């Protein structure tokens, strides 16, 4: 049985995409976020059929690159998003993208200007991810995965000026996300991933109400939809940054059992940037593990043999049918050439294991 492969979310954008990407800016996330948010707001305010054609073209390229590399479950590459979080927030009531608030986040990793929560969060009444899924699906027969930012991660990447009760804030976000997730499932998407890297940075909050939020996000989905969550330990500021302050790696072990007994079917963890004690995999008794086998902020391309060796080590701790191979996180920082090299080696390794 061949190990299946997938990607996590973002894929490098071509130059013709009509929005700019946080990860494509000089200096990385720090300092770039607020300016990017303002510029994207202006672009989206004058969106046109021509822009839509460019987004469709870019999505097709991202899908076909992944499929050509051998990926079994590609993503849409998040080509419409300036980052994986705020794209979704632009479709919710309660977010102010005009009056941004300077905020320090990710345990002090960087400071930037963020959208402000100025009222109760709720859906704006329209759907959008079902359109993204339909566009992406026309380019492949493979099942396409669509990603959604999780409530805790949205909370950590916006400036709350409305809610006194953070749990109520999280639950309102979960209800709003569920509105979109159900529409995505009705459109035929069978692989829906919630991104919650903040789980690894705030374990107490994750255990207190974060996992309940996941349940609320996925509530009402049909059984055939894979409920996926991604939990990396954080992006660096730039490629080959060896000193980025990442979340404590022990977070995976602290959260594993709670995730395993939740509604989550698949959990994505990073292993390439920092190897885990693979006994961690034994804590997932029923959950499929999407195993990060190539690094997403390192310009060195992992040899096939190295990936094969690590996957074989993983299989000493988890059943073959519950292990998938993937990059650690999104690929936006690498650029297309490096991303393709890493994906091809990943898929070649998965076939050899």
Buried (B, 14 or more C-beta within 10 A) or exposed (E): EEBBBBBBBBBBBEEEBBBBBBBBBEEBBBBBBBBBBEEBBEEBEEEEEEBBEBBBBBBBBBBEBBBEBBBBBBBBBBBBBBBBBBBBBBBBEBBBBEEBBEBEBBBEBBBBBBBBBBEEBBBBEEBBBBBBBBBBBEBBEBBBBBBBBBBBBBBBBBBBEBBEEBEEBBBBBBBBBBBBBBBBBEBEBBBBBBBBBBBBBBBEBBBEBBBBBBBBBBEEBEEEBBBBBBBBBBBBBBBEEEEBBBBEBEBBBBBBEBBBEBBBBBBBBBBBBEEBEBEBBEBBEEBBBBBBBBBBBBEEBBEBEBBBEBBEEBBEBBEEEBBBBBBBBBBBBBBBEBBBBBBBBBBBBBEBB
